[in-house]
Amino acid sequence: MELRHLQHFVAVAEDQHFTRAAERLMVSQSGLSASIRALERELRAPLFVRTTRRVTLTEAGRALLGEAQRILAQVRAAHEAVAAVQGVLRGTLALGTEQCIAGVHAARLLAAFRGRHPDVEIRLRQSGSLTLAEEVAAGRLDLAFAYRTGADCDQLRPVSLAGEPMTLLCHPEHPLATAGAELSPHDLAGEVFVDFHPDWGPRRATDAAFAAAGVRRTVALEVNDVHSLLDLVDENLGVAAVPRHFRHKRESLTAVPLKDTEELVYETVALLPPPQATSPAARALMELLEAGAHDVD
């Protein structure tokens, strides 16, 4: 099994299209098809279901994909480790982050990293915490800034960034705006919520708190970015439980404290693979982070 066969397989699996994958890899489509056929012959199993419009993975292909991605990530890390020993940091830094993560200003940190290591290509992916943890575990990301979940400690190495309570944001004319006291999940029963998709950190924290209290919550308006959430609350279409630092992003909204419970603490972490699998680029980024080479809003 050749590395190029695995590289070609992963590209087709990600693009779900032979032509697009061939263009990205800068190889001929016939050569790419021949490479995939050679891999299928060696494994004695079809890896893709081919149609005229797209390709999808077979069960064997799905089984191979995660392993192939991990192998390629390890090969890349090996190349980068040798370059680092020679005094030059090269290769790629693949970073994932949730929006508005507490404890780190990702853009400024990446700017500092680029200034220190101009030969490293930076790739950034923004997604929910659960997805980011899976991407780091699979080797598709070098590290991620995310909300700490209960499952992230099994395969990954969490490094604490910040911890803060959750707070409730509402329109100034909403009845809860004048509550005058800390609110519990029971006080919010029956409220209409604006919230993020289920794999986002703030959503997971709020869901856990309401489940622990035995209170059913209605999320009627579900979004995947902070500004849309704030816009909807600003129009009095619902309330939102968010990390406390979100209150400074929309001064027109009223922030009401929530009762301090274990579930309503929003802890953010840097998620890294085990030390032996951490890339030199990821280690260099963490060194800059720990040295304070960024400003946190």
C-alpha positions as a Markdown table, in Angstrom:
| # | Residue | x | y | z |
|---|---|---|---|---|
| 1 | Met | 0.0 | 0.0 | 0.0 |
| 2 | Glu | 1.5 | 3.3 | -1.1 |
| 3 | Leu | 1.0 | 6.6 | 0.7 |
| 4 | Arg | -0.1 | 8.3 | -2.6 |
| 5 | His | -2.9 | 5.7 | -2.8 |
| 6 | Leu | -4.1 | 6.7 | 0.6 |
| 7 | Gln | -3.8 | 10.4 | -0.2 |
| 8 | His | -5.8 | 9.9 | -3.4 |
| 9 | Phe | -8.5 | 7.9 | -1.5 |
| 10 | Val | -8.9 | 10.6 | 1.2 |
| 11 | Ala | -9.2 | 13.3 | -1.4 |
| 12 | Val | -11.9 | 11.5 | -3.3 |
| 13 | Ala | -13.7 | 10.7 | 0.0 |
| 14 | Glu | -13.6 | 14.4 | 1.1 |
| 15 | Asp | -14.7 | 15.8 | -2.2 |
| 16 | Gln | -17.1 | 13.0 | -3.1 |
| 17 | His | -16.1 | 13.6 | -6.7 |
| 18 | Phe | -13.2 | 12.2 | -8.8 |
| 19 | Thr | -12.8 | 15.3 | -11.0 |
| 20 | Arg | -12.7 | 17.8 | -8.1 |
| 21 | Ala | -10.3 | 15.6 | -6.2 |
| 22 | Ala | -8.0 | 15.2 | -9.3 |
| 23 | Glu | -8.0 | 19.0 | -9.7 |
| 24 | Arg | -7.1 | 19.6 | -6.1 |
| 25 | Leu | -4.3 | 17.0 | -6.2 |
| 26 | Met | -3.1 | 18.2 | -9.6 |
| 27 | Val | -3.2 | 14.7 | -11.1 |
| 28 | Ser | -5.1 | 13.4 | -14.1 |
| 29 | Gln | -8.5 | 11.9 | -13.5 |
| 30 | Ser | -7.4 | 8.7 | -15.2 |
| 31 | Gly | -4.4 | 8.4 | -12.9 |
| 32 | Leu | -6.5 | 9.1 | -9.8 |
| 33 | Ser | -9.0 | 6.4 | -10.9 |
| 34 | Ala | -6.2 | 3.9 | -11.5 |
| 35 | Ser | -4.8 | 4.7 | -8.0 |
| 36 | Ile | -8.1 | 4.0 | -6.4 |
| 37 | Arg | -8.6 | 0.7 | -8.3 |
| 38 | Ala | -5.2 | -0.4 | -7.3 |
| 39 | Leu | -6.1 | 0.3 | -3.6 |
| 40 | Glu | -9.4 | -1.6 | -4.0 |
| 41 | Arg | -7.6 | -4.6 | -5.5 |
| 42 | Glu | -5.1 | -4.7 | -2.7 |
| 43 | Leu | -7.8 | -4.5 | -0.1 |
| 44 | Arg | -10.1 | -6.8 | -2.0 |
| 45 | Ala | -13.1 | -4.5 | -1.4 |
| 46 | Pro | -14.8 | -1.7 | -3.2 |
| 47 | Leu | -14.3 | 1.6 | -1.5 |
| 48 | Phe | -16.7 | 3.8 | -3.3 |
| 49 | Val | -20.2 | 3.6 | -4.8 |
| 50 | Arg | -19.9 | 5.5 | -8.1 |
| 51 | Thr | -22.7 | 7.4 | -9.9 |
| 52 | Thr | -22.6 | 9.9 | -12.7 |
| 53 | Arg | -22.9 | 12.8 | -10.3 |
| 54 | Arg | -21.0 | 11.8 | -7.1 |
| 55 | Val | -19.3 | 9.0 | -5.2 |
| 56 | Thr | -20.1 | 7.8 | -1.7 |
| 57 | Leu | -18.1 | 5.6 | 0.6 |
| 58 | Thr | -18.9 | 1.9 | 1.0 |
| 59 | Glu | -18.8 | 0.3 | 4.4 |
| 60 | Ala | -15.2 | -0.7 | 3.7 |
| 61 | Gly | -14.4 | 2.8 | 2.6 |
| 62 | Arg | -15.8 | 4.3 | 5.8 |
| 63 | Ala | -13.7 | 1.8 | 7.8 |
| 64 | Leu | -10.6 | 2.8 | 5.9 |
| 65 | Leu | -11.1 | 6.6 | 6.0 |
| 66 | Gly | -10.4 | 7.2 | 9.6 |
| 67 | Glu | -7.3 | 5.0 | 9.6 |
| 68 | Ala | -6.0 | 6.6 | 6.3 |
| 69 | Gln | -6.4 | 10.1 | 7.8 |
| 70 | Arg | -4.5 | 9.1 | 10.9 |
| 71 | Ile | -1.7 | 7.5 | 8.9 |
| 72 | Leu | -1.3 | 10.6 | 6.7 |
| 73 | Ala | -1.4 | 12.9 | 9.8 |
| 74 | Gln | 1.4 | 10.8 | 11.4 |
| 75 | Val | 3.5 | 11.0 | 8.2 |
| 76 | Arg | 3.0 | 14.7 | 8.1 |
| 77 | Ala | 4.0 | 15.0 | 11.7 |
| 78 | Ala | 7.2 | 12.9 | 11.0 |
| 79 | His | 8.2 | 15.3 | 8.2 |
| 80 | Glu | 7.6 | 18.3 | 10.4 |
| 81 | Ala | 9.5 | 16.8 | 13.4 |
| 82 | Val | 12.6 | 16.3 | 11.2 |
| 83 | Ala | 12.3 | 19.9 | 9.9 |
| 84 | Ala | 11.9 | 21.2 | 13.5 |
| 85 | Val | 15.1 | 19.4 | 14.5 |
| 86 | Gln | 16.9 | 21.1 | 11.7 |
| 87 | Gly | 15.7 | 24.4 | 13.1 |
| 88 | Val | 13.0 | 25.2 | 10.6 |
| 89 | Leu | 9.3 | 24.9 | 11.3 |
| 90 | Arg | 7.5 | 23.9 | 8.1 |
| 91 | Gly | 4.4 | 22.1 | 7.0 |
| 92 | Thr | 0.8 | 22.9 | 8.1 |
| 93 | Leu | -1.0 | 24.0 | 11.2 |
| 94 | Ala | -4.6 | 22.9 | 11.2 |
| 95 | Leu | -6.5 | 24.6 | 13.9 |
| 96 | Gly | -10.2 | 24.3 | 14.8 |
| 97 | Thr | -12.1 | 26.7 | 17.0 |
| 98 | Glu | -15.6 | 27.6 | 18.2 |
| 99 | Gln | -16.8 | 31.2 | 17.7 |
| 100 | Cys | -16.0 | 33.7 | 20.4 |
| 101 | Ile | -14.1 | 31.2 | 22.5 |
| 102 | Ala | -13.2 | 32.4 | 26.0 |
| 103 | Gly | -9.5 | 32.6 | 27.1 |
| 104 | Val | -7.9 | 33.1 | 23.7 |
| 105 | His | -8.1 | 35.5 | 20.8 |
| 106 | Ala | -7.5 | 33.1 | 18.0 |
| 107 | Ala | -6.9 | 35.7 | 15.2 |
| 108 | Arg | -4.2 | 37.5 | 17.2 |
| 109 | Leu | -2.6 | 34.3 | 18.2 |
| 110 | Leu | -2.4 | 33.1 | 14.6 |
| 111 | Ala | -1.0 | 36.4 | 13.5 |
| 112 | Ala | 1.7 | 36.1 | 16.1 |
| 113 | Phe | 2.4 | 32.5 | 15.0 |
| 114 | Arg | 2.6 | 33.6 | 11.3 |
| 115 | Gly | 5.1 | 36.3 | 12.3 |
| 116 | Arg | 7.2 | 33.7 | 14.1 |
| 117 | His | 6.9 | 30.8 | 11.6 |
| 118 | Pro | 6.2 | 32.2 | 8.1 |
| 119 | Asp | 6.9 | 28.9 | 6.4 |
| 120 | Val | 4.0 | 27.1 | 8.1 |
| 121 | Glu | 0.7 | 27.1 | 6.2 |
| 122 | Ile | -2.2 | 27.9 | 8.5 |
| 123 | Arg | -5.6 | 26.3 | 8.0 |
| 124 | Leu | -8.5 | 27.2 | 10.2 |
| 125 | Arg | -11.9 | 25.5 | 10.7 |
| 126 | Gln | -14.7 | 26.9 | 12.7 |
| 127 | Ser | -17.3 | 24.4 | 14.1 |
| 128 | Gly | -19.0 | 23.1 | 17.2 |
| 129 | Ser | -17.0 | 21.6 | 20.1 |
| 130 | Leu | -18.1 | 18.0 | 19.6 |
| 131 | Thr | -17.2 | 18.1 | 15.9 |
| 132 | Leu | -13.8 | 19.7 | 16.7 |
| 133 | Ala | -13.0 | 17.0 | 19.3 |
| 134 | Glu | -13.7 | 14.3 | 16.7 |
| 135 | Glu | -11.6 | 16.1 | 14.1 |
| 136 | Val | -8.6 | 16.3 | 16.5 |
| 137 | Ala | -9.0 | 12.7 | 17.5 |
| 138 | Ala | -9.1 | 11.6 | 13.9 |
| 139 | Gly | -5.9 | 13.6 | 13.1 |
| 140 | Arg | -7.7 | 16.0 | 10.7 |
| 141 | Leu | -6.9 | 18.9 | 13.1 |
| 142 | Asp | -3.7 | 19.5 | 15.0 |
| 143 | Leu | -5.5 | 21.1 | 17.9 |
| 144 | Ala | -8.8 | 22.9 | 18.7 |
| 145 | Phe | -10.1 | 25.6 | 21.0 |
| 146 | Ala | -13.4 | 24.3 | 22.3 |
| 147 | Tyr | -15.7 | 23.8 | 25.2 |
| 148 | Arg | -14.7 | 21.0 | 27.6 |
| 149 | Thr | -17.0 | 18.0 | 27.1 |
| 150 | Gly | -17.2 | 14.8 | 29.1 |
| 151 | Ala | -15.9 | 12.7 | 26.2 |
| 152 | Asp | -12.9 | 14.8 | 25.2 |
| 153 | Cys | -10.6 | 13.4 | 27.9 |
| 154 | Asp | -10.6 | 9.8 | 26.6 |
| 155 | Gln | -8.5 | 10.3 | 23.5 |
| 156 | Leu | -7.4 | 13.9 | 23.8 |
| 157 | Arg | -5.3 | 16.1 | 26.1 |
| 158 | Pro | -7.3 | 19.1 | 27.3 |
| 159 | Val | -5.4 | 22.2 | 28.4 |
| 160 | Ser | -7.6 | 24.7 | 30.3 |
| 161 | Leu | -8.0 | 28.1 | 28.9 |
| 162 | Ala | -10.8 | 29.8 | 30.9 |
| 163 | Gly | -13.9 | 29.2 | 33.0 |
| 164 | Glu | -16.9 | 31.5 | 33.4 |
| 165 | Pro | -20.5 | 31.3 | 34.5 |
| 166 | Met | -23.4 | 31.2 | 32.0 |
| 167 | Thr | -25.8 | 34.2 | 32.0 |
| 168 | Leu | -29.2 | 34.8 | 30.5 |
| 169 | Leu | -29.6 | 37.4 | 27.7 |
| 170 | Cys | -33.0 | 38.9 | 27.0 |
| 171 | His | -34.7 | 41.9 | 25.5 |
| 172 | Pro | -35.0 | 44.8 | 28.0 |
| 173 | Glu | -38.8 | 44.6 | 27.7 |
| 174 | His | -38.9 | 40.9 | 28.4 |
| 175 | Pro | -40.5 | 40.1 | 31.8 |
| 176 | Leu | -37.3 | 38.4 | 33.0 |
| 177 | Ala | -35.3 | 41.6 | 32.4 |
| 178 | Thr | -36.5 | 42.9 | 35.8 |
| 179 | Ala | -36.2 | 39.6 | 37.7 |
| 180 | Gly | -33.6 | 41.1 | 40.1 |
| 181 | Ala | -32.3 | 37.8 | 41.3 |
| 182 | Glu | -30.4 | 34.8 | 40.0 |
| 183 | Leu | -32.5 | 32.5 | 37.9 |
| 184 | Ser | -32.6 | 28.7 | 38.0 |
| 185 | Pro | -33.6 | 26.3 | 35.2 |
| 186 | His | -37.0 | 25.9 | 37.0 |
| 187 | Asp | -37.5 | 29.7 | 36.7 |
| 188 | Leu | -37.1 | 29.4 | 32.9 |
| 189 | Ala | -39.5 | 26.6 | 32.3 |
| 190 | Gly | -41.8 | 27.5 | 29.4 |
| 191 | Glu | -39.5 | 30.2 | 28.0 |
| 192 | Val | -38.7 | 30.2 | 24.3 |
| 193 | Phe | -35.0 | 29.9 | 23.7 |
| 194 | Val | -32.7 | 30.9 | 21.0 |
| 195 | Asp | -29.6 | 28.6 | 21.0 |
| 196 | Phe | -26.8 | 27.1 | 18.9 |
| 197 | His | -26.7 | 23.7 | 17.2 |
| 198 | Pro | -26.4 | 20.8 | 19.7 |
| 199 | Asp | -22.7 | 20.3 | 19.3 |
| 200 | Trp | -21.8 | 23.9 | 20.3 |
| 201 | Gly | -20.3 | 24.3 | 23.7 |
| 202 | Pro | -22.8 | 26.8 | 25.2 |
| 203 | Arg | -25.7 | 24.7 | 24.0 |
| 204 | Arg | -24.2 | 21.6 | 25.5 |
| 205 | Ala | -23.7 | 23.4 | 28.9 |
| 206 | Thr | -27.3 | 24.7 | 28.9 |
| 207 | Asp | -28.8 | 21.3 | 27.9 |
| 208 | Ala | -26.8 | 19.6 | 30.7 |
| 209 | Ala | -28.0 | 22.1 | 33.3 |
| 210 | Phe | -31.7 | 21.7 | 32.3 |
| 211 | Ala | -31.4 | 17.9 | 32.1 |
| 212 | Ala | -29.8 | 17.8 | 35.6 |
| 213 | Ala | -32.7 | 20.0 | 36.9 |
| 214 | Gly | -35.3 | 17.8 | 35.2 |
| 215 | Val | -36.7 | 20.8 | 33.3 |
| 216 | Arg | -37.8 | 20.5 | 29.7 |
| 217 | Arg | -36.5 | 23.3 | 27.5 |
| 218 | Thr | -37.9 | 24.6 | 24.2 |
| 219 | Val | -35.3 | 25.7 | 21.6 |
| 220 | Ala | -37.4 | 27.2 | 18.9 |
| 221 | Leu | -34.8 | 29.2 | 17.1 |
| 222 | Glu | -31.5 | 27.3 | 16.4 |
| 223 | Val | -28.6 | 29.1 | 14.8 |
| 224 | Asn | -24.9 | 28.5 | 14.0 |
| 225 | Asp | -23.4 | 31.9 | 14.7 |
| 226 | Val | -23.2 | 34.3 | 17.6 |
| 227 | His | -24.5 | 37.4 | 15.7 |
| 228 | Ser | -27.7 | 35.7 | 14.5 |
| 229 | Leu | -28.4 | 34.6 | 18.1 |
| 230 | Leu | -27.9 | 38.1 | 19.4 |
| 231 | Asp | -30.1 | 39.5 | 16.6 |
| 232 | Leu | -33.0 | 37.2 | 17.4 |
| 233 | Val | -32.8 | 38.0 | 21.2 |
| 234 | Asp | -32.6 | 41.7 | 20.3 |
| 235 | Glu | -35.9 | 41.4 | 18.5 |
| 236 | Asn | -37.5 | 39.8 | 21.6 |
| 237 | Leu | -38.0 | 36.4 | 19.8 |
| 238 | Gly | -36.6 | 34.4 | 22.7 |
| 239 | Val | -34.0 | 34.3 | 25.4 |
| 240 | Ala | -30.5 | 32.8 | 25.3 |
| 241 | Ala | -28.2 | 31.2 | 27.9 |
| 242 | Val | -24.7 | 32.1 | 26.9 |
| 243 | Pro | -21.2 | 32.5 | 28.4 |
| 244 | Arg | -21.0 | 35.7 | 30.4 |
| 245 | His | -18.5 | 37.4 | 28.1 |
| 246 | Phe | -21.2 | 37.4 | 25.3 |
| 247 | Arg | -23.1 | 40.2 | 27.2 |
| 248 | His | -20.5 | 42.7 | 26.0 |
| 249 | Lys | -21.2 | 41.9 | 22.3 |
| 250 | Arg | -24.6 | 43.5 | 22.4 |
| 251 | Glu | -25.1 | 46.3 | 24.9 |
| 252 | Ser | -28.8 | 46.7 | 24.1 |
| 253 | Leu | -29.6 | 43.4 | 25.7 |
| 254 | Thr | -30.2 | 42.7 | 29.4 |
| 255 | Ala | -28.1 | 40.2 | 31.2 |
| 256 | Val | -29.6 | 38.3 | 34.1 |
| 257 | Pro | -27.4 | 36.0 | 36.2 |
| 258 | Leu | -28.1 | 32.3 | 36.4 |
| 259 | Lys | -27.6 | 30.3 | 39.6 |
| 260 | Asp | -24.1 | 28.9 | 39.8 |
| 261 | Thr | -24.2 | 25.2 | 39.2 |
| 262 | Glu | -21.6 | 22.8 | 38.0 |
| 263 | Glu | -23.4 | 22.4 | 34.7 |
| 264 | Leu | -23.7 | 26.2 | 34.1 |
| 265 | Val | -20.0 | 26.8 | 34.1 |
| 266 | Tyr | -18.6 | 27.3 | 30.7 |
| 267 | Glu | -15.0 | 25.9 | 30.6 |
| 268 | Thr | -12.9 | 26.3 | 27.5 |
| 269 | Val | -9.9 | 24.2 | 26.6 |
| 270 | Ala | -7.3 | 23.6 | 24.0 |
| 271 | Leu | -7.8 | 20.0 | 22.8 |
| 272 | Leu | -4.6 | 18.3 | 21.7 |
| 273 | Pro | -3.7 | 14.7 | 20.8 |
| 274 | Pro | -1.4 | 12.7 | 23.1 |
| 275 | Pro | 2.1 | 14.2 | 23.4 |
| 276 | Gln | 3.7 | 11.7 | 21.0 |
| 277 | Ala | 1.1 | 12.6 | 18.3 |
| 278 | Thr | 1.2 | 16.4 | 18.8 |
| 279 | Ser | 2.7 | 18.1 | 15.8 |
| 280 | Pro | 5.6 | 20.6 | 16.1 |
| 281 | Ala | 3.4 | 23.3 | 14.8 |
| 282 | Ala | 0.8 | 22.7 | 17.5 |
| 283 | Arg | 3.5 | 22.7 | 20.2 |
| 284 | Ala | 4.8 | 26.0 | 18.8 |
| 285 | Leu | 1.3 | 27.5 | 18.9 |
| 286 | Met | 0.7 | 26.4 | 22.5 |
| 287 | Glu | 4.1 | 27.9 | 23.5 |
| 288 | Leu | 2.9 | 31.3 | 22.1 |
| 289 | Leu | -0.4 | 30.9 | 23.8 |
| 290 | Glu | 1.3 | 30.2 | 27.2 |
| 291 | Ala | 3.7 | 33.0 | 26.7 |
| 292 | Gly | 0.7 | 35.4 | 26.3 |
| 293 | Ala | 1.3 | 36.2 | 22.6 |
| 294 | His | -2.3 | 37.4 | 22.2 |
| 295 | Asp | -4.8 | 39.6 | 23.9 |
| 296 | Val | -8.1 | 38.3 | 25.2 |
| 297 | Asp | -11.2 | 40.6 | 24.8 |
